[in-house]
């Protein structure tokens, strides 16, 4: 019996996304708003500013930047391939929108979304081939925060032997 399942791949994909984001110096520097940062800083990101689910806190009082992601399986297209969808939310408090980094343009949210896109677009760590960016839209978690929602499509084997 195969150890892999369609739903097990959701958690596996989330773990690969988490690893990709916390291992990216540009993303971590933007989230912490400082450089250098420590390994303890990175460990504290999880469930504070980096969430493996679509998170918004209506009562948030700190002015922070957030990166959240979710993985769905919208379609089982054949006996061997399924479509997986990655949804990424990059957002921050409106008071800290101003940010600059050489080689990047726009607001803090624009730059964070660009960093995520650069990290994912050429990666072969997710599915068959590279993630395909399907849409980028505005995201308003509440009246003090603004962000971008990135949606990727990834073809993946329906059930993999693990």
N, C-alpha and C positions, 0 to 999 in steps of 0.2 A: 504494500500500500504506500502511496506517495505521502511524504511528510508535508509537502507544500499544499497550500490551499489558496484560493482566490483571495480570501480575506486576510490570510497571513501576510500576503504581499503588501497590504496597506501599511501595517506596522513596520515592515522591512523598509519600505520606501521612506517612511517618516524618519527612520533612524539614519538612512543615507542623507536625507535633507538636513537633518540636525548636524551631522558630521560635516557636511559641506559648508554650512553657514558658520559654525563655531571655529572652523579651521581657516576661515578667510579673514586675513588681517584687516582689509578695508571695511568689511561689514562689522567686525568687532569694534574697530576704532570708532566708527560712526555711532554704534549703539552705546558705547561707553562715553562717547564724547571726550575721549582722552587717549593719549599714547605716551608712554607705553602703558599697557594693561597687564595684569598678572593672570596666571592660571586660575587663581581663586576667583578673579573677576569673571572669567569664562564659565566656571562652574556655577556661579550665581546667576548667570543669564537665564537658565532654564526656569520656566514658570514665573519669571519676573519681567523679562522683556522679550523672551523668545519662547513661543508656545507651539507645541505640536497639535494644535487645534485652533479654530477660528475664535479668538478671544478679544473681547472688548470689555472694559470695566467702566461703567457709567459714573462711578464714584471716584475715579482716579484723581488724586490731588497733586501728584508729582508731574513735572514736565519731562516726560521720557519719550524715547523712540521705541517702537515695537515691531517685531517681525513674527508673524504667525503663519502657519501653513496647515493645510489639510489635504488628504488624499482620498479620492473617490474612485469608484469603478462604475462609470455611467453606462458601459455597454460591454457585454460579452459577445463579440462579433462573430466568432467561429469556434470550432472545437479546439483550436490551438492558440488563438490570440484573443486578448481582451484589451479594451481601451482603459487607460488609467488617466485620471485628471488630477493635477496638482493645482491647488489654489493657494496663493501667497498674498498675505496682507502686509503691506509696509506702511506704517503710519506713525505720526508723532503729534505732540502738542503744538498748537499754532504759534506759541511763543518762541519755539526753538526751530522754526522752519529755515532760518538762515544757516547755511552751511557751505563750506567750500573745500574742494579737494582737487588737486591738479588732475586734469584729464576727465573731470566730471562737470556737469552743468545742471543748473536748476536749483530747486529747493532741497532740503534734507530728504524729503520723501522721494523726490525725483531721483536723487543720487542713490538712495538705498535701493529703490526699484531697479535702477540701472546696474548696481552692483550684483543684485540677485540675478538679473538677466545675464550678465556677463559670466557669472558662476555656473549657471545652468545650461546656457545655450549650446555650448560645445561639449557637454559632458556625456559620456557613454555609461555613466553609473546608474542610469534610470531607464529601465526598459530596453526595447529594441531600437537602437539608433539614438538620436538626440531628442531632447524635449522640444516640442513645437509650441511656441508662444501663440496662443489663440486669441487672447484679448487682454487689454489693459484698460481699466476703468477707474473712475474716482470712487473713493470710499469715505464715508462720513460716519464714524462710529458714534460721535456725539457732537455737540456744538463747540467743543474746545479742541477737537482732534480732526486731522485730515490725513487721507492716505490714498494709496493706490492698491488696486486688486489686480494681480497678474494670474492668468489662467493658462496652464500648459496642458497639452495632450501628449500622452506617451503610449504607444503600442507596446504591449508586454505579452509574454507567453502566458496562456491561461492558467496553467498549473505547472510550476517548476519543481523538479526534484530537488530537495534541499539536502 
